[in-house]
């Protein structure tokens, strides 16, 4: 159970009163989840109904587990998801207690009165920084406050940086949540500072120098980023891009900030600007990969970038190449990246060469050798003569001729090995001083930034040679990765010769499948593979091979990089070498480590946890959220290694140290000196401090919002719905409020919230035809741009328009764009589903006919819309620039019109079952419709015969055929029990 520190108790004293509602902003890493769990424990009672909103599945599980530890087990935190039926949800609400619910279900249940809104004790909202006027949380609060004025609402956030964009962002959040009180707790808050400074952990800062090659690459990447950013500003002088600085480019949010600035004019900017925006994201990833990837993986990633930059997806030459790849800095990046892996020496020809003149330099060589040996004895390193002899003895057979492996290792690996050695010595020294009652364990916790780094560290520690000299302790692992890299290069050449798409460099754990897993392959297939490889090799030789290929334009220029021609030549040479060694030899070289990989990567940590002595356990884990607090409390490590800097985890260690009195904690804080890692850490620290200062300043000068009563808006809506059926010019007020019927699935969008805010009564139902029913005659099918593209590709839109035309007098197709994006079809080219349309294969184009992706995509959508209107002349198409514009259009369409009947709207398209849509699980119905043999016409019949999808799966073939018929029943039964295998 987590211990509450004094500042935790102070925060709870301020916010625990159920009569108050407030927003709490807390710095990351200070234990927000502890406060939320304690608050839920205080409110846990069958007489209360407290709802937790906006929690992820991982947070729900962690909070439920923490509450169980704290004693809230009967019944504890109940989770309401899409699989929970309507009847079960109603029973759950009546029992009271703590309930975690998704925003969509909560909204629908309040609109349908399934949840007694007036009896809700209070709502806890997590991630309050995401609340906007169009978010589901704002809709929930509006519905909640309409019927419940006394219940509390408490919102929490630990992301102050996200509340600083736009005009008075804090005021916007308070207005949408209808709050007037905000508590701000940064790390420099007096109470927090006093609590955490009582006992500080022993922090050892280790600033590691980068190698020369890494420093050169790092400097070159930063230079490319600076150039790209200045080019972007120069190309878009009409936009305010002065705030974009290289310091902010280290963060992932920088890409979103740049894109958000350009989104309104995205259809106007040229391909060069779009390429520059993409290049910024690529260069930022390169900076991260330089410090976290091993040299071979980094070099392979660079080679894929070069290939993608010179060749388009269709195989033609790329029109708009990345400008940064044509600079001298890019040449430095590619040269040093390759030099970190290996050096290619020219291979002597097999033909007889004239013997060079022999010069007797024995005396000089002997003198230099003696000097080298003396220096080697003084410094303790092996001499050049012994290392040369050893190199000749240990040269691997699978290495191509002329390749001298360098295999530079990351400097942090050796520093980590030294730290673990020091920890082991410290553990031995402290062992006599510790008793069985001493707090803490000797488990070493290593924290890294990503799962990829976690795997890399695990492989290094598993294969590390502790006796090897510094810089070659991970030689075995690097040789394994070099072998995998050579296999990948050979495969690239083979697939290119065969006209196939290239493959990515596989990870180590996939080697047994990719390279050496031939145990289950028949001899005939192996022979066919060998023949195919020989044919590919012969084709290369007939063409003259890659060396005779014409050099690319970049290679011939004065600023040429390592071009694609050189990469292809190298790949072909490696493929020739591997083929000359034979397929089995190359496969065996990869398969040698299969046993080791199964031992390292196949181990399930949970299966063996607790069987090893804690003093012998080294746990490598990636940074996470508040779950890290629980890990620290369970493991209670005395030694923590922060392989990469992380601001919030340092605070977690401070809280952990003060929560466990008497426990000595030593933290090794590793960081590359003068790197983007250091810059990112310091910039993140400064950004958070400035964000809190800005929020505190805004709170002091903010005009508090006045929350208006919505009853007046409803009254205005009544007056607007005037009945025009009365003759004689008299106008009488209709007692029926203006309403719109909305399909259940539409509550994922923001439009129902805006319709409700505009004064319309929103009725959620499961509709068979259409998404919105505005009047008895008007039915609307809403499509966002990605949904429009996927509907055209799948043919679903044709069926939807057909049904609307059959059942309604005025069918409408609404095409809705996003608010802050360009109101243009040119944006269709950015939708990924457009490029992946495989239903209608593209026709072969002439070599000279290469229109831009944006224009071709827009023309394709326009032509499909024309065909749709020709096929369904009564379907009207509405274009909306944003959900706000849609809400105004709907209000205009409903003016002076009759209100739709919910009972009739549900029956449309579902005549077989008059009670369709009542108490039906929408997700289960969608799954049922996706099964073979079940169509829109017989789905209601199937639902009336079986109570659930599970019951349908348990039926025999004869019973399914009795429901669906012989052929459809057989197709459905075989799909359920055998899948798509024939």
GUMIMAR-92169 format. One record per residue (C-alpha): residue in one letter; x, y, z. Coordinates in steps of 0.1 Angstrom, whole numbers, padded with zeros to 4 digits, always signed. Each point is the difference from the previous one (the first is absolute). Layout:
BEGIN
aXYZ;...
This chain:
BEGIN
x+0000+0000+0000;x+0013+0034-0009;x+0009+0023+0028;x-0014+0036+0000;x+0026+0027+0005;x-0009+0033+0018;x-0007+0018-0032;x-0023-0028-0012;x-0020+0004+0032;x-0001+0038-0004;x-0014-0003-0035;x-0026-0025+0012;x-0010+0023+0028;x-0007+0027-0026;x-0020-0021-0025;x-0017-0028+0019;x-0031+0020+0009;x-0029-0014-0021;x-0017+0034+0001;x+0027+0016-0022;x+0011-0004-0036;x+0035+0008-0012;x+0028-0006-0025;x+0033-0013+0013;x+0033+0005-0019;x+0029-0020+0013;x+0036-0003-0013;x+0007-0034-0016;x+0015-0027+0021;x-0013+0013+0034;x-0026-0028+0004;x-0033+0012-0016;x-0013-0035+0000;x+0005-0003+0038;x-0022+0030+0005;x-0027-0013-0024;x-0001-0034+0017;x-0002+0015+0035;x-0028+0023-0011;x-0019-0030-0015;x+0006-0019+0033;x-0015+0029+0019;x-0031+0000-0022;x-0004-0038-0001;x-0035-0008+0013;x-0032-0017-0013;x-0018+0032+0007;x+0022+0020-0024;x+0003-0003-0038;x+0034+0013-0010;x+0010-0002-0036;x+0036+0000-0014;x+0002+0014-0035;x+0027+0002-0027;x+0023-0027+0015;x+0018-0023-0024;x-0003-0038+0003;x+0035-0002+0016;x-0009+0027+0025;x-0033-0017+0009;x+0018-0033+0007;x+0027+0017+0021;x-0025+0021+0020;x-0022-0030+0006;x+0030-0020+0013;x+0012+0028+0022;x-0035+0004+0015;x-0001-0037+0007;x+0033+0003+0019;x-0015+0029+0019;x-0030-0021+0010;x-0027+0010-0025;x-0008-0035-0011;x-0038-0003+0005;x-0007+0007-0028;x+0029+0024-0007;x+0004+0018-0033;x-0025-0014-0026;x+0010+0006-0037;x-0028+0007-0026;x+0011-0007-0035;x-0017-0006-0034;x-0005-0037+0009;x-0022+0009+0030;x-0037-0002-0010;x-0025+0027+0006;x-0019-0020+0027;x+0033-0008+0018;x+0010+0037+0000;x-0034+0010+0014;x+0004-0025+0029;x+0036+0011+0006;x-0010+0037+0003;x-0028-0009+0025;x+0024-0018+0023;x+0022+0031+0004;x+0037+0000+0008;x+0030+0008-0023;x-0004-0004-0037;x+0024+0007-0028;x-0017+0007-0033;x+0009+0011-0035;x-0012+0035-0012;x-0020-0014-0028;x-0021-0024+0021;x-0004+0026+0028;x-0014+0025-0025;x-0025-0024-0016;x-0012-0013+0034;x-0007+0035+0012;x-0019+0009-0031;x-0021-0032+0002;x-0004+0004+0038;x+0015-0034+0006;x+0021+0016+0027;x-0017+0020+0027;x+0018+0032-0006;x-0016+0018+0029;x+0013-0027+0024;x+0036+0002-0010;x+0022+0009+0030;x+0029+0013-0021;x+0022-0004-0031;x+0038-0003-0001;x+0015+0011-0033;x+0036-0011-0009;x+0022+0017-0027;x-0018+0033+0003;x+0025+0016-0024;x-0019-0017-0028;x-0032+0017+0007;x-0011+0023-0029;x-0034+0015-0010;x-0005-0030-0024;x+0012-0027+0023;x-0023-0027+0015;x+0009+0011+0035;x-0015+0035-0006;x-0032-0017-0013;x-0001-0022+0032;x+0003+0030+0023;x-0028+0019-0018;x-0024-0030+0003;x+0011-0006+0036;x-0006+0036+0011;x-0034+0002-0017;x-0015-0025+0024;x+0025+0000+0029;x+0011+0033+0016;x+0013-0014+0033;x+0023-0028-0011;x+0037+0007+0000;x+0024-0001-0030;x+0038-0003+0006;x+0024+0001-0030;x+0037-0010+0001;x+0029+0006-0023;x+0038-0004+0001;x+0007+0015-0034;x+0004+0037+0005;x+0018+0004-0034;x-0033-0009-0018;x-0019+0028+0017;x+0021+0028-0014;x-0011+0001-0037;x-0025+0026-0012;x-0016+0029+0017;x-0007-0005+0038;x+0000-0038-0002;x-0005-0004+0037;x-0032+0020-0002;x-0012-0021-0029;x+0003-0032+0020;x-0017+0015+0031;x-0028+0013-0022;x-0007-0033-0016;x+0002-0019+0033;x-0021+0027+0017;x+0026+0004+0028;x+0011+0031+0018;x+0029-0013+0022;x+0034-0012-0011;x+0029-0013+0021;x+0035+0001-0015;x+0028-0021+0015;x+0033+0003-0018;x+0032-0016+0013;x+0011+0034+0014;x-0031+0002+0021;x+0010+0007+0036;x-0017-0030+0016;x+0012-0024-0027;x+0036+0014+0002;x-0001-0004+0038;x-0013-0036-0002;x+0025-0013-0026;x+0031+0019+0013;x+0000-0018+0033;x+0016-0032-0013;x+0017+0002-0033;x+0013-0030-0019;x+0037-0004-0007;x+0003+0010-0037;x+0032-0007-0019;x+0000+0020-0033;x+0020-0016-0028;x+0005+0021-0031;x+0013-0023-0027;x+0020+0014-0029;x-0012-0011-0035;x+0024-0016-0023;x+0016+0021-0027;x-0022-0015-0027;x-0032+0005+0021;x+0010+0036+0007;x+0005+0007-0038;x-0033-0016-0009;x-0018+0018+0028;x+0014+0034-0011;x-0009-0007-0036;x-0036-0010+0008;x-0005+0032+0021;x+0014+0020-0029;x-0024-0017-0024;x-0029+0008+0024;x+0010+0036+0002;x+0003+0003-0038;x-0034-0017-0005;x-0017+0022+0026;x+0014+0032-0016;x-0011-0013-0035;x-0035-0006+0014;x-0002+0035+0014;x+0013+0015-0033;x-0025-0020-0021;x-0030+0011+0022;x+0006+0037+0008;x-0038+0006+0002;x-0003-0022+0031;x+0013+0009+0035;x+0027-0027+0004;x+0024+0021+0021;x-0008-0019+0032;x+0014-0032-0015;x+0035-0005+0015;x+0024-0029-0002;x-0002-0006+0037;x-0037-0010-0004;x+0008-0022-0029;x+0013-0028+0024;x-0036-0007+0010;x-0026-0021-0018;x-0026+0027+0006;x+0021+0023-0023;x-0012-0019-0031;x-0037+0005+0010;x+0006+0037+0007;x+0015+0006-0034;x-0028-0020-0017;x-0027+0019+0020;x+0014+0033-0012;x+0000-0011-0036;x-0033-0020+0000;x-0023+0029-0010;x+0021+0007-0031;x+0012-0036-0006;x-0017-0002-0034;x+0018+0032-0011;x+0036-0008+0011;x+0022-0016-0026;x+0015-0035+0001;x+0033+0014+0011;x-0015+0013+0033;x-0017-0033+0006;x+0033-0017-0006;x+0017+0023+0025;x-0026-0007+0027;x+0005-0037-0005;x+0038+0004+0001;x-0002+0017+0034;x-0017-0030+0015;x+0026-0023-0017;x+0029+0019+0013;x-0014+0001+0035;x-0003-0038-0001;x+0035-0002-0013;x+0013+0019+0031;x-0018-0024+0023;x+0011-0031-0019;x+0037+0011+0000;x+0001-0002+0038;x-0023-0031+0004;x+0006-0023-0030;x+0031-0021-0005;x+0022+0013-0029;x-0012-0028-0024;x-0037+0007+0006;x+0006+0038-0004;x+0020-0006-0033;x-0028-0023-0013;x-0026+0027+0008;x+0021+0026-0019;x+0002-0023-0030;x-0038-0004-0001;x-0003+0038+0001;x+0023+0003-0030;x-0020-0026-0019;x-0033+0016+0009;x+0013+0034-0010;x+0011-0010-0035;x-0028-0024-0009;x-0038+0004+0003;x-0024-0028+0010;x-0006-0008-0037;x+0037-0005-0007;x+0004+0032-0020;x+0025+0028+0008;x-0013+0022+0028;x-0008+0036-0011;x+0003+0018+0033;x+0031-0011+0019;x+0010+0011+0035;x+0022+0031-0002;x+0020-0009+0030;x+0013-0032-0017;x+0018+0022-0025;x+0021+0018+0026;x+0035-0005+0012;x-0014-0008+0034;x-0019-0029-0014;x+0031-0013-0016;x+0017+0001+0035;x-0029-0019+0015;x+0001-0028-0025;x+0038-0003-0001;x+0004-0002+0038;x-0030-0022+0005;x+0016-0026-0024;x+0034+0005+0016;x-0014-0009+0034;x-0010-0035-0014;x+0026-0011-0024;x+0026+0011-0026;x+0001-0014-0035;x+0035-0005-0014;x+0006-0005-0037;x+0002-0037-0008;x+0031-0009-0022;x-0008-0016-0034;x+0005-0037-0005;x+0019+0006-0032;x+0038+0002+0002;x+0011+0035+0008;x+0036+0013-0006;x+0020-0005+0031;x+0007+0033+0017;x+0035+0010+0008;x+0011-0014+0033;x+0014+0026+0024;x+0019-0013+0030;x-0013+0018+0031;x+0005-0028+0025;x+0021+0021+0022;x-0025+0029+0001;x-0029-0024+0006;x+0018-0018+0027;x+0007+0034+0017;x-0037+0011-0002;x-0011-0035+0013;x+0023+0003+0030;x-0013+0035+0007;x-0036-0012-0002;x+0007-0029+0024;x+0016+0023+0025;x-0030+0024-0002;x-0024-0029+0003;x+0016-0012+0032;x-0002+0035+0014;x-0037+0005-0008;x-0011-0036+0006;x-0015-0005-0035;x+0009-0028-0025;x+0027+0008-0025;x-0007+0004-0037;x+0021-0031-0008;x-0020-0023+0024;x-0033+0015-0011;x+0008-0005-0036;x+0009-0036+0006;x-0031-0005+0020;x-0022+0016-0027;x+0014-0023-0026;x-0008-0030+0022;x-0035+0011+0010;x-0013+0015-0033;x-0035-0014-0006;x-0006-0021-0031;x-0033+0017-0006;x+0017+0034-0005;x+0002+0012-0036;x+0034+0006-0014;x+0013+0035+0005;x-0024+0007+0029;x+0017+0010+0032;x-0025+0001+0029;x+0003+0030+0023;x-0032-0006+0021;x+0002+0031+0021;x-0019-0005+0033;x-0021+0027+0017;x+0020+0016+0028;x-0029-0004+0025;x+0003-0038-0003;x+0035+0000+0016;x-0011+0026+0025;x-0029-0022+0010;x+0023-0030+0004;x+0022+0021+0023;x-0030+0011+0020;x-0012-0036+0005;x+0035-0010+0011;x+0000+0029+0025;x-0035-0010+0013;x+0012-0036+0005;x+0030+0012+0020;x-0022+0023+0021;x-0025-0028+0006;x+0028-0022+0013;x+0012+0028+0022;x-0034+0007+0015;x-0011-0036+0005;x+0015-0004+0035;x-0016+0033+0011;x-0036-0010-0011;x-0024-0022+0019;x-0032-0017-0010;x-0020+0029+0013;x+0019+0026-0021;x-0023+0016-0026;x+0007-0005-0037;x+0014-0027-0023;x+0032-0003-0020;x-0020-0002-0033;x+0016+0023-0026;x-0027+0020-0019;x+0012+0013-0034;x-0025+0025-0015;x+0002+0008-0038;x-0021+0021-0024;x-0014-0027-0023;x-0006-0037-0004;x+0026-0001-0028;x+0027+0013+0023;x-0013-0024+0027;x+0006-0030-0024;x+0034+0014-0011;x+0012+0004+0036;x-0013-0035+0009;x+0019-0015-0030;x+0032+0019+0010;x-0001-0011+0036;x-0007-0036-0010;x+0029-0003-0024;x+0024+0024+0017;x+0036-0011+0003;x+0011+0015+0034;x+0037-0008-0006;x+0001+0017-0034;x+0017+0034-0003;x-0022+0031+0002;x-0017+0006-0033;x-0003-0037-0011;x-0021-0015+0028;x-0030-0004-0023;x+0020-0013-0029;x-0019-0033-0002;x-0034+0018-0002;x+0013+0024-0026;x+0014-0028-0021;x-0034-0017+0001;x-0016+0032-0011;x+0025+0004-0028;x-0008-0035-0012;x-0037+0009+0000;x+0008+0032-0019;x+0019-0018-0027;x-0028-0025-0004;x-0024+0030-0004;x+0021+0017-0026;x+0002-0033-0020;x-0037-0004+0002;x-0006+0036-0012;x+0021-0007-0031;x-0019-0032-0007;x-0034+0015+0004;x+0010+0030-0022;x+0013-0024-0027;x-0033-0019+0003;x-0021+0032-0003;x-0013-0003+0036;x-0004+0027+0026;x+0028+0004+0025;x-0003-0013+0036;x+0010+0017+0032;x+0029-0011+0021;x-0015-0026+0024;x+0006+0001+0037;x+0022-0026+0017;x-0028-0021+0013;x-0013-0006-0035;x+0032-0015-0013;x-0011-0035+0004;x-0030+0006-0022;x+0016+0023-0025;x+0034-0016-0006;x+0005-0035+0014;x-0034-0015+0006;x+0003-0026-0027;x-0007-0030+0022;x-0036-0003-0012;x+0007+0007-0037;x+0002-0028-0024;x+0030-0007-0022;x-0019+0008-0031;x-0008+0035+0012;x+0037+0005+0011;x+0011-0011-0035;x-0025+0024-0016;x+0013+0029+0022;x+0036-0008-0011;x-0011-0001-0037;x-0018+0033+0003;x+0031+0015+0017;x+0023-0013-0028;x-0023+0015-0026;x-0001+0033+0017;x+0038-0001+0002;x+0003-0009-0037;x-0023+0029-0009;x+0022+0024+0019;x+0031-0013-0018;x-0017+0002-0034;x-0010+0036+0006;x+0035+0008+0010;x-0007+0002+0037;x-0005+0031+0022;x+0036+0014-0005;x-0009+0009-0036;x-0031+0019+0010;x-0002+0037-0008;x+0007+0021+0030;x-0028+0021+0014;x-0001+0037-0004;x+0008+0005+0037;x+0031-0022-0003;x+0014+0021-0029;x-0005+0033+0018;x+0025+0018+0021;x-0021-0006+0031;x-0007-0036-0007;x-0011-0023+0028;x+0004-0038+0002;x-0024-0005-0029;x-0024-0028-0007;x+0024-0013-0027;x+0027-0007+0025;x-0024-0016+0024;x-0013-0023-0028;x+0035-0009-0010;x+0009-0009+0036;x-0032-0021+0004;x+0007-0018-0033;x+0035-0008+0011;x-0012-0014+0033;x-0027-0020-0018;x+0026-0015-0023;x+0023-0009+0029;x-0029-0017+0019;x-0011-0019-0031;x+0036-0012-0006;x+0000-0013+0036;x-0032-0019-0006;x-0035+0005+0014;x+0005-0025+0028;x+0032+0017+0012;x-0017+0034+0002;x-0030-0015+0017;x+0022-0019+0025;x+0019+0032+0008;x-0033+0016+0010;x-0014-0030+0017;x+0029-0004+0024;x-0014+0024+0025;x-0036-0014-0001;x+0005-0018+0033;x+0014+0031+0017;x-0028+0022-0014;x-0026-0025+0012;x+0016+0001+0035;x+0002+0038+0001;x-0031+0012-0018;x-0023-0029+0006;x+0002+0002+0038;x-0032+0012+0016;x+0010+0024+0028;x-0032-0006+0020;x+0005-0038-0001;x+0034+0001+0016;x-0005+0031+0023;x+0006-0009+0036;x+0020-0031-0008;x+0033+0019-0002;x+0017+0016+0030;x-0007+0037+0000;x+0037+0008+0004;x+0006-0018-0033;x-0028+0017-0019;x+0005+0029-0025;x-0033+0013-0012;x+0000+0021-0032;x-0032+0019-0005;x-0013+0029-0022;x-0013+0032+0015;x-0038-0001+0004;x-0026+0020+0018;x-0010-0001+0037;x+0004-0038-0001;x+0037+0007+0006;x-0009+0011+0035;x-0015-0034+0007;x+0030-0018-0015;x+0023+0020+0024;x-0021-0009+0030;x-0001-0037-0009;x+0036-0004-0008;x+0014+0024+0025;x+0034+0002-0018;x+0030+0016+0017;x+0018+0006-0034;x-0017+0016-0029;x+0017+0007-0034;x-0017+0027-0022;x+0015-0010-0033;x-0016+0030-0016;x-0012+0033+0017;x-0036+0003+0010;x-0013+0029+0020;x-0031-0016+0014;x+0018-0032+0011;x+0024+0021+0021;x-0030+0013+0019;x-0014-0035+0004;x+0033-0010+0016;x-0002+0030+0023;x-0035-0010+0011;x+0011-0037+0003;x+0030+0011+0022;x-0022+0021+0023;x-0027-0027+0002;x+0025-0026+0013;x+0019+0014+0030;x+0032-0018+0008;x+0005-0011-0036;x+0032+0012-0017;x-0005+0005-0037;x+0029+0005-0025;x-0009+0013-0034;x+0024-0001-0030;x-0011+0027-0024;x+0015-0006-0035;x+0001+0026-0027;x+0020+0007-0032;x+0019+0033+0004;x-0009+0028-0025;x-0026-0021-0017;x-0037+0003-0009;x-0007-0022+0030;x+0013+0027+0023;x-0016+0028-0020;x-0034-0018+0001;x+0002-0006+0037;x+0009+0037+0008;x-0026+0014-0024;x-0027-0023+0014;x+0008+0013+0035;x-0001+0036-0012;x-0033-0005-0019;x-0017-0015+0030;x+0011+0028+0023;x-0011+0027-0025;x-0033-0018-0005;x-0008+0000+0037;x+0011+0037+0004;x-0023+0009-0029;x-0029-0019+0015;x+0005+0016+0034;x+0001+0034-0016;x-0032-0007-0020;x-0018-0012+0031;x+0008+0032+0017;x-0014+0023-0027;x-0027-0023-0015;x-0036+0011-0004;x-0020-0028+0015;x-0027-0014-0024;x-0036+0004+0010;x-0019-0033-0007;x-0034+0007-0017;x-0031-0020+0007;x-0010-0021-0031;x-0038+0002+0007;x-0002+0033-0018;x+0016-0016-0031;x-0026-0027+0000;x-0027+0026+0003;x+0013+0018-0031;x+0001-0033-0019;x-0037-0005+0009;x-0009+0034-0014;x+0020-0006-0032;x-0020-0032-0008;x-0032+0018-0012;x-0028-0019-0015;x-0009+0014-0034;x-0030-0024-0005;x-0025+0024+0015;x-0018+0021-0025;x-0009+0036+0003;x+0034+0013+0006;x+0000-0010+0037;x+0032-0014+0014;x+0000-0022+0031;x+0029-0013+0019;x+0007-0037-0004;x+0004-0019+0033;x+0023-0024-0017;x+0037+0008+0005;x+0023-0001-0030;x+0017-0034-0001;x+0024-0020-0022;x+0004-0038+0000;x+0037-0011+0001;x+0014-0034-0007;x+0019-0015+0030;x+0032-0004-0020;x+0001+0038-0007;x+0008+0008+0036;x+0037-0005-0008;x-0001+0033-0018;x-0005+0035+0014;x-0031+0009-0020;x-0026-0014+0025;x+0016+0022+0027;x-0003+0031-0021;x-0035-0008-0010;x-0010-0002+0036;x+0019+0032+0008;x-0020+0018-0028;x-0033-0009+0018;x-0011-0031-0018;x-0012-0031+0019;x+0022-0029-0009;x-0015-0035+0000;x+0025-0029-0003;x-0014-0031-0018;x+0014-0029-0021;x-0009+0010-0035;x+0002-0024-0030;x-0003+0028-0026;x+0019+0033+0004;x+0019+0017+0028;x-0023+0030+0008;x-0037+0003-0005;x-0009+0037+0000;x-0037-0002-0011;x-0023-0028-0011;x+0013+0006-0036;x+0037+0010+0005;x+0026-0027+0007;x+0037+0009+0002;x+0030-0023-0005;x+0031+0018+0014;x+0034-0007-0014;x+0033+0014+0012;x+0028+0001-0027;x+0017-0033+0011;x-0034-0017+0003;x-0011+0013-0034;x+0032-0015-0016;x-0004-0034+0017;x-0037-0001-0008;x+0007+0005-0036;x+0027-0026+0000;x-0021-0027+0017;x-0033+0008-0019;x-0018+0007+0033;x-0011+0035-0010;x-0019-0014-0031;x-0021-0022+0023;x-0007+0028+0025;x-0012+0024-0027;x-0022-0028-0014;x-0017-0005+0033;x-0004+0037+0007;x-0016+0005-0035;x-0024-0029+0006;x-0013+0012+0034;x+0002+0038+0001;x-0012+0028-0023;x+0031+0022+0005;x+0032-0021+0005;x+0031+0021+0007;x+0037-0009+0000;x+0019+0023+0023;x+0037+0004-0007;x+0016+0015+0031;x+0035+0014+0002;x+0020+0006+0032;x-0001+0034+0016;x+0036+0012-0002;x+0009-0018-0033;x-0003+0011-0036;x-0035+0000-0014;x+0012-0017-0032;x+0000-0034-0016;x+0037+0003-0005;x+0004-0013+0035;x-0013-0034-0012;x+0035-0009-0011;x+0012-0001+0037;x-0026-0027+0009;x+0018-0033+0003;x-0030-0021-0009;x+0000+0017-0035;x+0034-0014-0009;x-0010-0035+0013;x-0030-0005-0022;x+0004-0034-0014;x-0036-0007-0012;x+0006+0017-0033;x+0036-0005-0013;x+0015+0031-0016;x+0005+0000-0037;x+0035+0001-0015;x+0011+0036-0007;x+0022+0012-0027;x+0036+0009+0010;x-0006+0037-0005;x-0034+0001+0017;x+0008+0007+0036;x-0026+0023+0016;x+0005+0011+0036;x-0015-0021+0027;x-0022+0028+0013;x-0016+0008-0034;x-0006-0036-0010;x-0015-0008+0034;x-0024+0030-0001;x-0010-0008-0036;x-0007-0036+0009;x-0023+0010+0029;x-0017+0026-0022;x-0007-0025-0027;x-0014-0025+0025;x-0023+0027+0014;x-0012+0008-0035;x-0008-0037-0006;x-0018-0001+0033;x-0023+0029-0009;x-0007-0014-0034;x-0010-0033+0016;x-0021+0016+0028;x-0014+0033-0014;x-0020+0007+0032;x+0030-0001+0023;x+0011+0035+0009;x+0037+0007+0010;x+0007+0025+0027;x+0035+0013+0006;x+0009+0011+0035;x+0033+0017+0010;x-0003-0011+0037;x-0024-0016+0026;x-0010+0035+0010;x-0012+0007-0036;x-0018-0033+0000;x-0019+0009+0031;x-0012+0033-0016;x-0010-0019-0032;x-0020-0025+0020;x-0019+0028+0018;x-0007+0017-0033;x-0014-0032-0015;x-0022-0006+0030;x-0015+0035+0000;x-0039-0001-0003;x+0001-0038-0005;x-0017-0028+0018;x+0019-0020+0026;x+0011-0036-0008;x-0016-0030+0017;x+0025-0022+0018;x-0022-0031-0002;x-0003+0003-0038;x+0037+0008-0005;x+0010-0032+0017;x-0023-0020-0022;x+0014+0013-0032;x+0021-0028-0016;x-0008-0024+0028;x-0036-0010-0007;x+0004-0036+0012;x+0004+0010+0036;x-0022+0029+0012;x+0020+0002+0032;x+0034+0004-0018;x+0025+0022+0018;x-0016-0004+0034;x+0025-0016+0024;x+0023-0012-0028;x+0038-0002+0004;x+0011+0021-0029;x+0036-0015-0001;x-0014-0036+0000;x-0024+0009-0028;x+0029+0014-0021;x+0020-0032+0006;x-0031-0021-0010;x-0004+0019-0033;x+0037-0006-0009;x-0005-0038+0000;x-0004-0018-0034;x-0036-0010-0008;x-0015+0028+0022;x-0013+0030-0018;x-0020+0031+0008;x-0032-0018-0009;x+0004-0030+0023;x+0020+0015+0029;x-0031+0008+0020;x-0013-0035-0005;x+0033-0015+0013;x-0001+0023+0030;x-0035-0011+0008;x+0011-0037-0001;x+0032+0002+0020;x+0007+0022+0031;x+0037+0006-0006;x+0028-0005-0024;x+0014-0027+0024;x-0032-0019-0003;x+0002+0001-0038;x+0036-0013+0001;x-0011-0030+0022;x-0027-0011-0024;x+0005-0031-0023;x+0001+0002-0038;x-0036-0012-0003;x-0013+0026+0025;x+0018+0028-0018;x-0014-0012-0033;x-0035-0001+0015;x+0004+0037+0009;x+0017+0013-0032;x-0006-0025-0026;x+0022-0028-0015;x+0027+0020-0019;x+0002+0031+0022;x-0001-0021+0032;x+0028-0022-0013;x+0021+0031-0008;x-0006+0015+0034;x+0007-0032+0019;x+0032-0008-0019;x+0013+0036+0005;x-0007-0002+0038;x+0017-0034+0005;x+0027+0000-0028;x+0006+0036-0009;x+0010+0007-0036;x+0022-0031-0004;x-0011-0022-0028;
